[in-house]
Amino acid sequence: MNKNEFLTRFHLKQLPLSSHNYKHHSSLKESAVLIGLIENPATGLQVLLTKRSSHLKHHPSQISFPGGKVEPSDNSLVATALREAHEEIGLPPQAVTVIGQLPSYEIISGYKVTPIVAIIDSEQNFKQDDNEVAEIFQVPLQHFISNKSHHSFNVLKNNNHFSVHFLPYKHYNIWGATASILKDLTEHIR
């Protein structure tokens, strides 16, 4: 899928209901993540992902989007996603074109996560913050569009059932909120 096809589908369709059905039972901290898409002329759109450092308190070693909690200096969720992406992977905000967002997700660690969808200029020299990020990598969007790559399991927590999604790619196990966000994004553009 190329950038123009993605933009047409993203903007012309109404967002579907999320497959993510986890609801937290206490107050949540606001956060935002950047779903960065990079156009590769040979392979189509690529999704920018990170592997979190293993020593982090929340979600160590998990695959995620660049992002984090809202700071008092952030004037919007977009500002949060752009600031965090700059801090974590050295992505300059001026290299990002925000095209929209997906509905927010409540996650088990007590955050309300809002995904910001954006196109990233293709020529970037990412520089990871080793304190937060162990690896920066890209996955073809087409991989997530394929139904064969989606797996989900029902889990019982606090007497409530919810689905946990998995989207394996090569040696990466993409799961949880990141997988749910990717599943919702691909459902939206199908």
N, C-alpha and C positions, 0 to 999 in steps of 0.2 A: 504494500500500500504506500503510495507516495503522499507528500504533504498536501497537495491540492485535494486529493480524494478524501483524506482524513478530515481536512477542514470542512469540506462540503457535508460529509456525514455527521461530523460533530455538531455543526451549527444548525442543521436542518431537522434533526430528530429530537424529540422530547426525551429527557433522561428517563430511563426505566427505573423501576423500584430496585433498590439495592439487594443483592444476595446476602449482604452482611447483616445479620440480625442480632448481634450481641448488644445488649443494653446494660450499661453500668448502673450501679445502685447507689452512687454517691456523687458528690460534686466533681466536675471534670475540669481539667486545665485545657485551655485552648491551644491548639497547635496547627501548623500547616506544613504540607509537603509539596514538593515540586515534581509533577510528572513531566519530565523533560523529554521531548521528542527531537531527534536529530535526523535530518534527511541524508541518507547515503544513496547516491545515484545508482549504485549497483544493486543494493539489497533493499531499498525502501527505507521507511522510518525505523529508527532504532529507539528503544526505551532506555534512558539513562538510569542506572541503579547503583547502589553502593552496598558494600558489606560493612556492617558496623564493627567497631573495634570490640575485642573480646572482653575488655575490662569494664565496659559501660554498665551502669546500673539497670537501665531499661533496654531490653531486647539485645543483649550482647551477641555478636557474631551473626545476627540475622540480616537478611537481605531487606533493603528499604529504599525509599526515595530520599533524596536530600531534604531535610526539613527539621523542624523542632518546635519548641514551645514559643508562644507569643511573649515578647518582651515589652515593657512599658514604652519603649521608644518606637515600636512598630505602629504605624497608623492604619494598617489593614492586614488581613490574612495574606494577601499577595506580598506585602512588604515583608512579612515573616518568612514566607517561603523563599523569596529572593535573598534576604539577608542570610538565612541559614545555608542556602546553596552556595553563596559566596564564601561563608565561613568554612563550610565542610569540604568543598571541592574546588574552591577558587573560581567559581563561575561568575563572571562579571554581570551584574543586572542588565547592562546595556546590550548584552548578547542574547537576551531572552525576550520573546514576544508572547505575552500571556494571551491565551485565546478563550479561557473559561475556567470553570471549576466543576467538580462533582459534589454531590451531597456529602455532608460530614459523617464521620464514622466514630462511634464510641468504641474504645479499645480497653482491653483488660487491665492495662497499666494505669488507667485513670485519666486518659486524654481524650479529647474530642478533636479528631484530625480532619482538616479540610484539605482535599487534594486540589491543587492549582495546576491546570493543564497549560503547557507552553511549548512553543517551538524554540529550539536553541540553534543559533547560528552554527553551521557545521564545523568551522575551523576554531576549535578550542583547545587550549593546553591546560587541562585540569591539573590542579595541585591539591592533593588531599591533605586534610588536617589529620595527621596520624593519631592524634588523641581521640578522634571521633570515628574515623573511617579507616578500615583496613584495606579496602579495595574499591575502585571505580570501574564499572564495566557497562557494556551495552548489550541488549538483547533485541533481535528483530521483533517488531510489533507483530508481524505475521505469526510468530511462534505462539503468542498469547491468543490470537484470533482462532487458532486451530482448536477445535473441541477436544482433540486427543490429549492436549496438555493440561486440561482442567481435572482436578480431583477434589472432592469435598467429603468431610466426615462430620457426623453429628456428635456433639459433645454435650455432656450434662454438667452444668456448674450452677451452684446455688438453686437447685431444683428447676433450672431453666435449660431448655435445649437450644443450641445454636450451632451454626455450621462453621467449620474451619476449612478454608480453601488452601489448596496446594497447587503450584504451577512449577514443576521441576524444569530446569534448563541446564543441560550439560551436568556439571558437578554442583550446581547451585540448587538449594531447596528453598524456593520462594513460597512463603506461606503466610497465614494470618492476615492482618489488615492489608499488607502490600499485595498479596494475592487477591483479596477481595476487591481492592481498588482496581487492579488490572482486569479482573473478571468483569466488573461493572463497566469499565471503559470500553472493553471489547464488545460487550453486549450492546452498548450504546451505538457503536459505529458499524455494527453488522448490517 
